[in-house]
Amino acid sequence: MNVFKINYLTKHDFLPVILISLGLFLHGCSVIQNLSREPDSPILPRPASVPSLLQSIESLTFNARIAIQSSDGDITLTAQIAYSGTDTVTVRLKDPLKRQLATLTITRNDYRLWLQRENRQLSGSELPDHIGNYLIPQIPLTSIAELLIGQIDSRNILFYANYDRLHRPSRISMKNNPDLIVTYRDWNPIETYYWIPASIEFVHNRDLKISIHYSQFQIELRKLT
């Protein structure tokens, strides 16, 4: 792992640090569609013959409003999250005045975090244990894309997960880090058998709470053959 030398952690770095800890969240003829649907859209269980959402994404973008509560102070920021398949996820972070703060890119087992205002970069195949004085919970990089859109598979041996009647996750914790709890509330229907969460809450050891609300979804699905 290559980490550029860091002498201090500024307020501008706070959200990128948290997003790293979350690990804070992804050919054929396809159709780009707005995911806003009427609240009475039918909700049907996904048949076993229909591929999972992770297998079906060609591209996916949405906006996020992120409210952070911690002992270091409260802050609300925004982000645009973009998936290229699920191999590459890019998170572009902005402050309350919509000024660019940082860009986090996760590609399979590697990440790059560019702190724009400080012109500094972190990169590597594993998350650092600490950035400045902040402890970073170790979440596998390959799981971050799944966590951000609520697509943790029940066969994933790294997590404990509770699911609703449609097999959508409602609460997830890591087996090796039970202090980190992820809760999903409300879901946006994409297609007949696919959903993306509208709201996610991350709580870490009662010292940190992050509430994320998604909006303005656009998705391009691979054509089923």
Residue frames as a rotation matrix with the C-alpha (Angstrom) as fourth column:
MET 1
0.580 0.814 0.000 0.00
0.814 -0.580 0.000 0.00
0.000 0.000 -1.000 0.00
ASN 2
-0.556 -0.723 0.411 1.27
0.716 -0.667 -0.205 3.46
0.422 0.181 0.888 -0.91
VAL 3
0.589 0.708 -0.389 0.25
0.808 -0.518 0.280 6.27
-0.003 -0.479 -0.878 1.41
PHE 4
0.047 -0.548 0.835 1.43
0.360 -0.770 -0.526 9.80
0.932 0.326 0.161 0.79
LYS 5
-0.718 -0.433 -0.545 2.81
0.631 -0.075 -0.772 11.39
0.294 -0.898 0.327 3.94
ILE 6
0.306 0.876 0.372 0.10
0.368 -0.469 0.803 12.93
0.878 -0.109 -0.466 6.13
ASN 7
-0.780 -0.623 0.060 0.96
0.224 -0.367 -0.903 15.41
0.585 -0.690 0.426 8.90
TYR 8
-0.809 0.587 0.005 -2.54
-0.235 -0.316 -0.919 16.24
-0.538 -0.745 0.393 9.99
LEU 9
-0.599 0.718 0.355 -6.18
0.795 0.482 0.367 15.52
0.092 0.502 -0.860 9.20
THR 10
-0.966 0.260 -0.010 -8.33
-0.259 -0.965 -0.040 18.51
-0.021 -0.036 0.999 8.27
LYS 11
-0.255 0.956 0.145 -12.10
-0.288 0.068 -0.955 18.83
-0.923 -0.285 0.258 8.42
HIS 12
0.176 0.317 -0.932 -12.09
-0.970 -0.103 -0.219 18.52
-0.165 0.943 0.290 4.62
ASP 13
-0.662 -0.516 -0.544 -10.58
-0.605 0.796 -0.019 15.04
0.443 0.316 -0.839 5.00
PHE 14
-0.597 0.349 0.723 -13.24
-0.622 0.368 -0.691 13.81
-0.507 -0.862 -0.003 7.41
LEU 15
0.486 0.874 -0.004 -15.80
-0.678 0.374 -0.633 12.50
-0.551 0.311 0.774 4.95
PRO 16
0.315 -0.401 -0.860 -13.28
-0.730 0.476 -0.490 10.77
0.606 0.782 -0.143 2.67
VAL 17
-0.753 -0.609 0.251 -11.89
-0.615 0.514 -0.597 9.01
0.234 -0.604 -0.762 5.74
ILE 18
-0.274 0.735 0.620 -15.34
-0.577 0.390 -0.718 7.83
-0.770 -0.554 0.317 6.74
LEU 19
0.631 0.549 -0.547 -16.14
-0.760 0.299 -0.577 6.70
-0.153 0.780 0.607 3.23
ILE 20
-0.258 -0.758 -0.598 -12.98
-0.697 0.575 -0.428 4.63
0.669 0.307 -0.677 3.15
SER 21
-0.819 -0.077 0.569 -14.10
-0.528 0.488 -0.695 3.05
-0.224 -0.870 -0.440 6.42
LEU 22
0.270 0.938 0.216 -17.27
-0.638 0.343 -0.690 1.97
-0.721 0.049 0.691 4.82
GLY 23
-0.422 -0.470 0.775 -15.66
0.251 0.761 0.598 0.77
-0.871 0.447 -0.203 2.76
LEU 24
0.967 -0.185 0.176 -18.14
-0.209 -0.970 0.126 5.48
0.148 -0.159 -0.976 3.19
PHE 25
-0.817 -0.142 0.558 -21.25
-0.508 0.634 -0.583 2.73
-0.271 -0.760 -0.591 -1.27
LEU 26
0.436 0.876 0.208 -20.29
0.050 0.207 -0.977 -0.78
-0.899 0.436 0.047 -7.46
HIS 27
-0.928 -0.178 -0.327 -22.58
-0.163 -0.594 0.788 -5.97
-0.334 0.785 0.523 -23.48
GLY 28
-0.527 0.779 0.340 -25.47
0.848 0.509 0.148 -5.96
-0.058 0.366 -0.929 -24.95
CYS 29
-0.414 0.507 0.756 -28.37
0.185 -0.767 0.615 -3.69
0.891 0.394 0.224 -25.78
SER 30
-0.564 0.163 -0.809 -29.38
0.823 0.028 -0.568 -1.79
-0.070 -0.986 -0.150 -22.65
VAL 31
0.195 0.694 0.693 -31.86
0.509 -0.676 0.533 0.88
0.839 0.249 -0.485 -21.65
ILE 32
-0.901 -0.425 -0.087 -31.07
0.319 -0.514 -0.796 3.80
0.293 -0.745 0.599 -19.37
GLN 33
0.064 0.997 0.046 -34.01
0.483 -0.072 0.873 4.52
0.873 -0.034 -0.486 -17.12
ASN 34
-0.457 -0.060 0.887 -34.97
-0.633 -0.679 -0.372 6.82
0.625 -0.732 0.272 -14.28
LEU 35
-0.762 0.050 -0.645 -35.62
0.311 0.903 -0.297 4.67
0.568 -0.427 -0.704 -11.24
SER 36
-0.829 0.539 0.149 -38.37
-0.453 -0.492 -0.744 6.83
-0.327 -0.684 0.652 -9.74
ARG 37
-0.728 0.632 -0.264 -41.51
0.275 0.623 0.732 4.75
0.628 0.461 -0.628 -9.67
GLU 38
0.071 0.845 0.531 -44.95
-0.587 -0.395 0.707 5.13
0.806 -0.362 0.468 -8.24
PRO 39
-0.522 -0.342 0.781 -45.09
-0.853 0.219 -0.474 3.95
-0.009 -0.914 -0.406 -4.62
ASP 40
0.316 0.731 0.605 -47.69
-0.652 0.630 -0.421 1.34
-0.689 -0.261 0.676 -5.55
SER 41
-0.002 -0.392 -0.920 -45.41
-0.912 0.379 -0.159 -0.44
0.411 0.838 -0.359 -8.06
PRO 42
0.902 0.392 -0.183 -45.81
-0.300 0.871 0.389 -4.19
0.312 -0.296 0.903 -7.63
ILE 43
-0.070 -0.911 0.407 -43.17
-0.997 0.070 -0.017 -5.85
-0.013 -0.407 -0.913 -5.46
LEU 44
0.884 0.356 -0.304 -42.48
-0.401 0.911 -0.098 -9.43
0.242 0.208 0.948 -6.45
PRO 45
0.474 -0.748 0.464 -39.86
-0.207 0.417 0.885 -11.88
-0.856 -0.516 0.043 -5.18
ARG 46
0.098 -0.541 -0.835 -37.02
-0.988 -0.152 -0.017 -12.43
-0.118 0.827 -0.549 -7.63
PRO 47
0.968 0.250 0.011 -37.15
-0.244 0.955 -0.166 -15.92
-0.052 0.158 0.986 -9.18
ALA 48
0.390 -0.863 0.323 -33.98
0.060 0.374 0.926 -18.00
-0.919 -0.341 0.197 -8.98
SER 49
0.280 -0.244 0.928 -33.74
0.917 0.355 -0.183 -17.88
-0.285 0.902 0.323 -12.77
VAL 50
0.871 0.040 0.490 -33.32
0.227 -0.916 -0.329 -14.08
0.436 0.398 -0.807 -12.79
PRO 51
-0.084 -0.987 -0.139 -29.70
0.707 0.040 -0.706 -12.92
0.702 -0.158 0.694 -12.28
SER 52
0.188 0.063 -0.980 -28.87
0.896 -0.420 0.145 -10.78
-0.403 -0.905 -0.135 -9.26
LEU 53
0.975 0.175 -0.136 -28.60
0.125 -0.942 -0.310 -7.02
-0.182 0.286 -0.941 -9.61
LEU 54
0.297 -0.942 -0.155 -24.81
-0.387 -0.267 0.882 -7.23
-0.873 -0.202 -0.444 -9.25
GLN 55
-0.384 -0.405 0.830 -24.70
0.501 0.663 0.556 -9.48
-0.775 0.629 -0.052 -12.29
SER 56
0.259 0.689 0.677 -26.99
0.948 -0.048 -0.314 -7.18
-0.183 0.724 -0.665 -14.28
ILE 57
0.688 0.023 -0.725 -25.49
0.129 -0.987 0.091 -3.70
-0.714 -0.157 -0.682 -13.84
GLU 58
0.383 -0.583 0.717 -23.77
0.860 -0.058 -0.507 -2.19
0.337 0.811 0.479 -16.87
SER 59
-0.739 -0.553 0.384 -23.63
0.315 -0.788 -0.529 1.28
0.595 -0.271 0.757 -15.30
LEU 60
0.358 0.819 -0.449 -25.35
0.841 -0.074 0.536 2.98
0.406 -0.569 -0.715 -12.37
THR 61
-0.751 -0.546 0.371 -25.22
0.316 -0.791 -0.525 6.55
0.580 -0.277 0.766 -11.05
PHE 62
0.455 0.878 -0.148 -27.02
0.665 -0.224 0.713 8.29
0.593 -0.423 -0.686 -8.21
ASN 63
-0.148 -0.424 0.893 -26.61
-0.300 -0.841 -0.450 11.18
0.942 -0.335 -0.002 -5.80
ALA 64
0.073 0.115 -0.991 -26.16
0.823 0.554 0.125 10.90
0.563 -0.824 -0.054 -2.05
ARG 65
0.305 0.017 0.952 -26.83
-0.467 -0.869 0.165 13.26
0.830 -0.495 -0.257 0.85
ILE 66
0.036 -0.464 -0.885 -24.58
0.574 0.734 -0.361 12.25
0.818 -0.496 0.293 3.74
ALA 67
0.550 0.173 0.817 -25.16
-0.533 -0.681 0.502 13.38
0.643 -0.712 -0.282 7.34
ILE 68
-0.081 -0.695 -0.714 -22.36
0.404 0.632 -0.661 12.53
0.911 -0.343 0.230 9.78
GLN 69
0.734 0.248 0.632 -22.67
-0.483 -0.464 0.743 12.70
0.477 -0.851 -0.221 13.57
SER 70
0.323 -0.687 -0.651 -19.53
0.621 0.673 -0.403 12.09
0.715 -0.274 0.644 15.63
SER 71
0.561 -0.205 -0.802 -17.54
0.743 -0.302 0.597 13.31
-0.364 -0.931 -0.017 18.58
ASP 72
-0.570 -0.822 0.004 -15.53
0.711 -0.491 0.504 15.44
-0.412 0.290 0.864 16.14
GLY 73
-0.595 0.432 -0.678 -18.64
-0.386 -0.893 -0.230 17.38
-0.705 0.125 0.698 15.11
ASP 74
0.162 0.759 0.631 -21.57
0.482 0.497 -0.722 17.06
-0.861 0.421 -0.285 12.76
ILE 75
-0.606 -0.343 -0.718 -21.39
-0.449 -0.597 0.665 17.70
-0.656 0.725 0.207 9.04
THR 76
0.439 0.742 0.507 -23.59
0.206 0.466 -0.860 17.23
-0.874 0.482 0.052 5.98
LEU 77
-0.522 -0.664 -0.535 -22.03
-0.484 -0.285 0.827 16.67
-0.702 0.691 -0.172 2.56
THR 78
0.674 0.722 -0.156 -23.07
-0.516 0.308 -0.799 15.41
-0.529 0.619 0.580 -0.85
ALA 79
-0.498 -0.818 0.287 -21.66
-0.308 0.476 0.824 12.87
-0.811 0.322 -0.489 -3.27
GLN 80
0.478 0.526 -0.703 -22.19
-0.877 0.242 -0.415 11.43
-0.048 0.815 0.577 -6.71
ILE 81
-0.167 -0.456 0.874 -21.68
-0.401 0.841 0.362 7.67
-0.900 -0.290 -0.324 -6.89
ALA 82
0.407 0.230 -0.884 -21.00
-0.913 0.085 -0.399 5.96
-0.017 0.970 0.244 -10.20
TYR 83
0.171 -0.280 0.945 -20.69
-0.162 0.938 0.308 2.24
-0.972 -0.206 0.115 -10.94
SER 84
-0.002 -0.174 -0.985 -19.06
-0.993 0.117 -0.019 0.77
0.119 0.978 -0.173 -14.05
GLY 85
0.033 0.166 -0.986 -20.41
0.022 0.986 0.167 -2.71
0.999 -0.027 0.029 -13.72
THR 86
0.980 0.167 0.112 -19.51
-0.098 -0.093 0.991 -3.60
0.176 -0.982 -0.075 -10.15
ASP 87
0.392 -0.912 -0.118 -15.77
0.874 0.409 -0.264 -3.77
0.289 0.000 0.957 -10.79
THR 88
-0.721 -0.657 0.220 -15.27
0.587 -0.748 -0.308 -0.01
0.367 -0.093 0.925 -10.45
VAL 89
0.494 0.823 -0.279 -17.03
0.855 -0.401 0.330 2.42
0.159 -0.402 -0.902 -8.11
THR 90
-0.618 -0.656 0.433 -16.25
0.571 -0.753 -0.326 6.14
0.540 0.046 0.840 -8.09
VAL 91
0.418 0.694 -0.586 -17.44
0.908 -0.340 0.245 8.48
-0.029 -0.635 -0.772 -5.32
ARG 92
-0.441 -0.496 0.748 -17.06
0.520 -0.821 -0.238 12.24
0.732 0.284 0.620 -5.91
LEU 93
0.019 0.369 -0.929 -17.43
0.997 -0.077 -0.010 14.21
-0.076 -0.926 -0.369 -2.68
LYS 94
-0.266 -0.036 0.963 -18.55
0.330 -0.942 0.056 17.82
0.906 0.333 0.263 -2.29
ASP 95
-0.904 -0.059 -0.423 -18.88
0.421 -0.288 -0.860 20.14
-0.071 -0.956 0.285 0.69
PRO 96
-0.112 0.958 -0.265 -22.14
0.722 -0.105 -0.684 21.95
-0.683 -0.268 -0.679 1.61
LEU 97
0.144 0.102 -0.984 -21.26
-0.381 -0.912 -0.150 24.70
-0.913 0.396 -0.092 -0.90
LYS 98
0.921 0.291 0.261 -20.96
0.058 0.558 -0.828 22.07
-0.386 0.777 0.497 -3.68
ARG 99
0.396 -0.864 -0.312 -17.19
-0.916 -0.345 -0.206 22.48
0.070 0.367 -0.928 -3.92
GLN 100
0.659 -0.176 -0.731 -15.24
-0.121 0.935 -0.334 19.37
0.742 0.309 0.595 -4.85
LEU 101
0.648 -0.409 0.643 -13.48
-0.725 -0.070 0.685 17.77
-0.235 -0.910 -0.342 -1.88
ALA 102
-0.450 -0.789 0.420 -12.17
-0.639 0.612 0.465 14.42
-0.624 -0.059 -0.779 -2.98
THR 103
0.366 0.503 -0.783 -12.58
-0.874 0.474 -0.104 11.47
0.319 0.723 0.613 -5.31
LEU 104
-0.237 -0.346 0.908 -12.55
-0.641 0.758 0.121 7.87
-0.730 -0.553 -0.401 -4.09
THR 105
0.268 0.262 -0.927 -12.18
-0.897 0.419 -0.141 5.10
0.352 0.869 0.347 -6.69
ILE 106
-0.061 -0.219 0.974 -12.42
-0.578 0.803 0.144 1.41
-0.814 -0.554 -0.176 -5.83
THR 107
0.265 0.062 -0.962 -11.41
-0.909 0.349 -0.228 -1.06
0.322 0.935 0.149 -8.54
ARG 108
0.435 0.006 -0.901 -11.76
0.034 0.999 0.023 -4.68
0.900 -0.041 0.434 -7.47
ASN 109
0.601 -0.240 -0.763 -9.14
0.778 0.395 0.488 -5.04
0.185 -0.887 0.424 -4.72
ASP 110
-0.555 -0.831 -0.044 -7.53
0.827 -0.545 -0.138 -1.60
0.090 -0.113 0.989 -4.96
TYR 111
0.647 0.733 -0.212 -8.53
0.747 -0.665 -0.022 1.93
-0.157 -0.144 -0.977 -3.98
ARG 112
-0.575 -0.715 0.398 -7.34
0.726 -0.670 -0.155 5.45
0.377 0.200 0.904 -4.76
LEU 113
0.531 0.690 -0.491 -8.36
0.828 -0.545 0.130 8.48
-0.178 -0.476 -0.861 -2.74
TRP 114
-0.440 -0.629 0.641 -7.46
0.720 -0.674 -0.166 11.91
0.536 0.388 0.750 -4.09
LEU 115
0.220 0.411 -0.885 -7.85
0.830 -0.556 -0.052 14.77
-0.513 -0.723 -0.463 -1.59
GLN 116
0.394 -0.017 0.919 -8.27
0.830 -0.423 -0.364 17.57
0.395 0.906 -0.152 -4.07
ARG 117
0.936 0.055 0.347 -7.76
-0.038 -0.966 0.256 20.59
0.349 -0.253 -0.902 -1.82
GLU 118
0.623 -0.751 0.218 -4.57
-0.373 -0.040 0.927 19.21
-0.688 -0.659 -0.305 -0.29
ASN 119
0.531 -0.373 -0.761 -3.38
-0.770 0.163 -0.617 17.63
0.354 0.914 -0.200 -3.57
ARG 120
-0.516 -0.632 0.579 -2.64
-0.813 0.575 -0.098 14.40
-0.271 -0.521 -0.810 -1.68
GLN 121
0.228 0.559 -0.797 -3.39
-0.759 0.615 0.214 10.82
0.610 0.556 0.564 -2.54
LEU 122
-0.236 -0.209 0.949 -3.85
-0.718 0.696 -0.025 7.54
-0.655 -0.687 -0.314 -0.68
SER 123
0.342 0.347 -0.873 -3.80
-0.856 0.498 -0.138 4.23
0.387 0.795 0.467 -2.52
GLY 124
-0.669 -0.634 0.388 -3.32
-0.730 0.660 -0.179 0.54
-0.143 -0.403 -0.904 -1.96
SER 125
-0.468 0.463 -0.752 -4.86
-0.205 0.771 0.602 -2.90
0.859 0.436 -0.266 -1.81
GLU 126
-0.113 0.447 -0.887 -5.85
0.909 0.407 0.090 -2.69
0.402 -0.796 -0.452 1.87
LEU 127
0.666 0.401 0.630 -7.35
0.125 -0.892 0.435 0.16
0.736 -0.211 -0.644 3.85
PRO 128
-0.464 -0.848 0.257 -4.94
-0.127 -0.223 -0.966 1.83
0.877 -0.481 -0.004 6.30
ASP 129
-0.282 0.317 -0.906 -5.47
0.883 0.455 -0.116 1.14
0.376 -0.832 -0.408 10.00
HIS 130
0.186 0.270 -0.945 -5.39
0.666 -0.742 -0.081 4.87
-0.723 -0.614 -0.318 10.78
ILE 131
-0.014 -0.249 0.968 -5.49
0.751 -0.642 -0.154 8.16
0.660 0.725 0.196 8.95
GLY 132
-0.215 -0.131 0.968 -4.27
-0.458 -0.862 -0.219 10.87
0.863 -0.490 0.125 11.28
ASN 133
-0.814 -0.037 0.580 -5.96
-0.575 0.194 -0.795 10.15
-0.083 -0.980 -0.179 14.60
TYR 134
0.171 0.984 -0.056 -8.90
-0.969 0.158 -0.192 8.31
-0.180 0.087 0.980 13.04
LEU 135
-0.586 -0.251 0.770 -9.24
-0.236 0.962 0.134 4.54
-0.775 -0.103 -0.623 13.32
ILE 136
-0.271 0.452 -0.850 -10.38
-0.959 -0.047 0.281 2.95
0.087 0.891 0.446 10.05
PRO 137
0.239 0.416 0.877 -12.54
-0.464 0.843 -0.273 -0.20
-0.853 -0.342 0.394 10.36
GLN 138
-0.744 -0.643 -0.180 -11.23
-0.492 0.345 0.799 -2.84
-0.452 0.683 -0.573 8.01
ILE 139
0.427 0.882 0.200 -13.91
-0.298 0.346 -0.890 -3.61
-0.854 0.320 0.410 5.43
PRO 140
-0.278 -0.547 0.790 -12.87
0.586 0.555 0.591 -5.75
-0.761 0.627 0.166 2.45
LEU 141
-0.678 -0.044 -0.734 -12.63
-0.398 -0.818 0.416 -3.56
-0.618 0.574 0.537 -0.64
THR 142
-0.944 0.294 -0.148 -14.55
0.012 0.480 0.877 -6.11
0.329 0.826 -0.457 -2.69
SER 143
-0.416 0.827 -0.378 -17.55
0.909 0.378 -0.174 -5.75
-0.001 -0.416 -0.909 -0.33
ILE 144
-0.705 0.114 -0.700 -17.93
0.170 -0.931 -0.322 -1.96
-0.689 -0.346 0.637 -0.46
ALA 145
-0.864 0.396 -0.311 -19.74
-0.448 -0.324 0.833 -1.91
0.229 0.859 0.457 -3.80
GLU 146
-0.473 0.706 -0.527 -22.21
0.449 0.708 0.546 -4.49
0.758 0.022 -0.652 -2.48
LEU 147
-0.485 0.250 -0.838 -22.78
0.838 -0.142 -0.527 -2.71
-0.250 -0.958 -0.141 0.83
LEU 148
-0.898 0.055 -0.436 -23.52
-0.078 -0.996 0.036 0.66
-0.433 0.066 0.899 -0.77
ILE 149
-0.511 0.751 -0.418 -26.43
-0.782 -0.203 0.590 -0.72
0.358 0.628 0.691 -2.79
GLY 150
-0.054 0.575 0.816 -27.62
-0.877 0.364 -0.314 -3.41
-0.478 -0.733 0.485 -0.39
GLN 151
0.595 0.255 -0.763 -26.59
-0.704 0.623 -0.341 -6.42
0.388 0.740 0.550 -2.44
ILE 152
-0.454 -0.743 0.491 -24.73
-0.886 0.433 -0.165 -8.53
-0.090 -0.510 -0.855 0.13
ASP 153
-0.035 0.398 -0.917 -25.29
-0.498 0.788 0.361 -12.17
0.866 0.469 0.171 -0.77
SER 154
0.725 0.404 0.558 -26.55
-0.680 0.290 0.674 -14.47
0.110 -0.868 0.485 1.99
ARG 155
0.884 -0.433 -0.179 -23.66
0.418 0.901 -0.116 -16.83
0.212 0.028 0.977 1.15
ASN 156
0.259 -0.808 0.530 -21.05
-0.214 -0.583 -0.784 -14.16
0.942 0.089 -0.323 1.92
ILE 157
0.388 -0.120 -0.914 -19.13
0.717 0.662 0.218 -15.61
0.579 -0.739 0.343 4.87
LEU 158
-0.662 -0.730 0.168 -17.78
0.493 -0.593 -0.637 -12.22
0.565 -0.339 0.753 6.02
PHE 159
-0.709 0.468 0.528 -21.12
-0.553 -0.833 -0.004 -10.86
0.438 -0.295 0.849 7.27
TYR 160
-0.694 0.714 -0.091 -24.06
0.602 0.506 -0.618 -11.58
-0.396 -0.484 -0.781 9.49
ALA 161
-0.928 0.372 -0.023 -27.21
-0.309 -0.731 0.609 -10.38
0.210 0.572 0.793 7.72
ASN 162
-0.443 0.887 0.128 -30.94
0.326 0.292 -0.899 -10.14
-0.835 -0.356 -0.419 8.35
TYR 163
-0.987 0.126 0.101 -33.27
0.071 -0.220 0.973 -10.05
0.145 0.967 0.208 5.34
ASP 164
-0.394 0.919 -0.001 -36.88
-0.732 -0.314 -0.605 -9.05
-0.556 -0.237 0.797 4.75
ARG 165
0.232 0.600 0.766 -39.48
-0.044 0.793 -0.608 -11.26
-0.972 0.107 0.210 3.05
LEU 166
0.986 0.075 -0.152 -38.17
-0.147 -0.064 -0.987 -10.22
-0.084 0.995 -0.052 -0.39
HIS 167
0.566 -0.825 0.005 -34.64
0.807 0.555 0.200 -11.18
-0.167 -0.109 0.980 0.63
ARG 168
0.395 -0.457 0.797 -33.45
0.107 -0.839 -0.534 -7.58
0.913 0.296 -0.282 0.79
PRO 169
-0.416 -0.611 -0.673 -30.98
0.735 0.210 -0.645 -6.92
0.535 -0.763 0.362 3.63
SER 170
0.691 0.649 0.320 -32.34
0.281 -0.649 0.707 -5.01
0.666 -0.398 -0.630 6.61
ARG 171
0.783 -0.496 0.376 -29.33
-0.596 -0.423 0.682 -5.21
-0.179 -0.758 -0.627 8.97
ILE 172
0.714 -0.634 -0.298 -25.73
0.254 0.631 -0.733 -6.26
0.653 0.448 0.611 8.34
SER 173
0.738 -0.609 0.290 -22.68
-0.598 -0.394 0.698 -6.59
-0.311 -0.688 -0.655 10.58
MET 174
0.212 -0.761 -0.613 -19.17
-0.647 0.360 -0.672 -7.86
0.732 0.539 -0.417 9.94
LYS 175
0.817 0.090 -0.570 -18.15
0.239 0.847 0.476 -11.07
0.525 -0.525 0.670 11.68
ASN 176
-0.012 -0.915 -0.403 -14.71
0.937 0.130 -0.323 -9.69
0.348 -0.381 0.856 12.54
ASN 177
-0.959 -0.241 0.150 -15.97
0.178 -0.923 -0.342 -6.20
0.221 -0.301 0.928 13.42
PRO 178
-0.268 0.944 -0.195 -19.37
0.923 0.309 0.231 -6.39
0.278 -0.118 -0.953 15.16
ASP 179
-0.364 0.097 -0.926 -19.14
0.533 -0.794 -0.293 -2.72
-0.763 -0.601 0.237 16.18
LEU 180
-0.859 0.069 -0.508 -19.99
-0.422 -0.656 0.626 -1.67
-0.290 0.752 0.592 12.62
ILE 181
-0.345 0.844 0.411 -23.72
0.537 0.536 -0.652 -2.03
-0.770 -0.004 -0.638 11.88
VAL 182
-0.974 0.112 -0.197 -25.35
-0.226 -0.548 0.805 -1.22
-0.018 0.829 0.559 8.53
THR 183
-0.377 0.918 0.123 -29.13
0.408 0.284 -0.868 -0.73
-0.832 -0.277 -0.481 8.42
TYR 184
-0.963 0.124 0.239 -31.23
0.198 -0.275 0.941 -0.36
0.182 0.954 0.240 5.25
ARG 185
-0.347 0.890 -0.295 -34.55
0.358 -0.165 -0.919 1.51
-0.867 -0.425 -0.261 5.23
ASP 186
0.523 0.673 -0.524 -36.88
-0.314 -0.419 -0.852 1.99
-0.792 0.610 -0.008 2.26
TRP 187
-0.430 -0.615 0.661 -36.20
0.397 0.528 0.750 0.65
-0.811 0.585 0.017 -1.22
ASN 188
-0.043 0.334 -0.941 -36.51
-0.754 -0.629 -0.190 2.05
-0.656 0.701 0.279 -4.74
PRO 189
0.446 0.211 0.870 -37.81
0.310 0.875 -0.372 -0.41
-0.840 0.436 0.324 -7.37
ILE 190
-0.484 -0.649 -0.587 -35.67
-0.456 -0.386 0.802 -0.51
-0.747 0.656 -0.109 -10.53
GLU 191
-0.618 0.339 -0.710 -37.16
-0.564 0.438 0.700 -3.35
0.548 0.833 -0.079 -12.48
THR 192
0.413 0.886 -0.212 -39.77
-0.489 0.412 0.769 -5.92
0.768 -0.214 0.603 -11.58
TYR 193
0.800 -0.108 -0.591 -37.28
0.420 0.804 0.421 -7.93
0.429 -0.585 0.688 -9.54
TYR 194
-0.229 -0.972 -0.061 -34.64
0.816 -0.157 -0.556 -5.36
0.530 -0.177 0.829 -8.59
TRP 195
0.893 0.450 0.023 -34.39
0.354 -0.731 0.583 -2.69
0.280 -0.512 -0.812 -5.84
ILE 196
-0.311 -0.935 0.168 -31.84
0.510 -0.313 -0.801 -0.20
0.802 -0.164 0.574 -4.54
PRO 197
-0.063 0.319 -0.946 -32.04
0.989 -0.109 -0.102 1.25
-0.135 -0.942 -0.309 -1.01
ALA 198
0.479 0.285 0.830 -33.26
0.417 -0.906 0.070 4.81
0.772 0.313 -0.553 -0.59
SER 199
0.553 -0.243 0.797 -31.72
-0.708 -0.642 0.295 5.21
0.440 -0.727 -0.527 2.86
ILE 200
0.353 -0.535 -0.767 -28.76
0.470 0.811 -0.349 3.59
0.809 -0.237 0.538 4.66
GLU 201
0.763 -0.159 0.627 -27.46
-0.576 -0.608 0.547 4.12
0.294 -0.778 -0.555 8.18
PHE 202
0.159 -0.799 -0.580 -23.95
0.319 0.597 -0.736 3.18
0.934 -0.068 0.350 9.35
VAL 203
0.816 0.022 0.577 -23.22
-0.519 -0.410 0.750 3.10
0.253 -0.912 -0.323 13.09
HIS 204
0.182 -0.827 -0.532 -19.75
0.180 0.560 -0.809 2.34
0.967 0.052 0.251 14.42
ASN 205
-0.416 -0.455 -0.787 -19.27
0.760 0.301 -0.576 1.60
0.499 -0.838 0.220 18.10
ARG 206
0.442 0.770 -0.460 -21.83
0.897 -0.385 0.218 4.24
-0.010 -0.509 -0.861 19.13
ASP 207
-0.133 -0.575 -0.807 -19.29
0.463 -0.756 0.463 6.98
-0.877 -0.312 0.367 18.42
LEU 208
-0.861 -0.201 -0.468 -20.16
-0.314 -0.515 0.798 7.52
-0.401 0.833 0.380 14.79
LYS 209
-0.006 0.888 0.460 -23.44
0.484 0.405 -0.776 7.62
-0.875 0.218 -0.432 12.90
ILE 210
-0.868 -0.255 -0.426 -23.70
-0.257 -0.503 0.825 8.18
-0.425 0.826 0.371 9.16
SER 211
0.101 0.946 0.308 -27.08
0.295 0.267 -0.918 8.55
-0.950 0.184 -0.252 7.45
ILE 212
-0.884 -0.422 -0.199 -27.09
-0.101 -0.243 0.965 8.38
-0.456 0.873 0.172 3.66
HIS 213
0.222 0.973 0.070 -30.07
0.085 0.052 -0.995 9.21
-0.971 0.226 -0.072 1.44
TYR 214
-0.748 -0.492 0.446 -29.94
0.413 0.181 0.893 8.38
-0.520 0.852 0.068 -2.27
SER 215
0.355 0.857 -0.373 -31.75
0.031 -0.410 -0.911 10.13
-0.934 0.312 -0.172 -5.12
GLN 216
0.528 -0.034 -0.848 -31.78
-0.760 -0.465 -0.455 10.68
-0.379 0.885 -0.271 -8.90
PHE 217
-0.074 -0.508 0.858 -30.92
-0.040 0.861 0.506 7.16
-0.996 0.003 -0.084 -9.96
GLN 218
0.515 0.187 -0.836 -29.99
-0.852 0.007 -0.523 6.23
-0.092 0.982 0.163 -13.50
ILE 219
-0.020 -0.477 0.879 -29.12
-0.322 0.835 0.446 2.70
-0.947 -0.274 -0.170 -14.50
GLU 220
0.144 0.006 -0.990 -28.08
-0.969 0.202 -0.140 0.81
0.199 0.979 0.035 -17.59
LEU 221
0.321 0.077 0.944 -28.78
-0.507 0.856 0.102 -2.91
-0.800 -0.512 0.314 -17.38
ARG 222
-0.796 -0.580 -0.174 -27.12
-0.501 0.469 0.727 -5.61
-0.340 0.666 -0.664 -19.42
LYS 223
0.066 0.823 -0.564 -29.43
-0.960 0.206 0.188 -7.35
0.271 0.529 0.804 -21.80
LEU 224
-0.041 0.008 0.999 -30.49
-0.572 0.820 -0.030 -10.74
-0.819 -0.573 -0.029 -20.49
THR 225
-0.191 -0.073 -0.979 -29.71
-0.938 0.309 0.160 -13.55
0.291 0.948 -0.127 -22.92
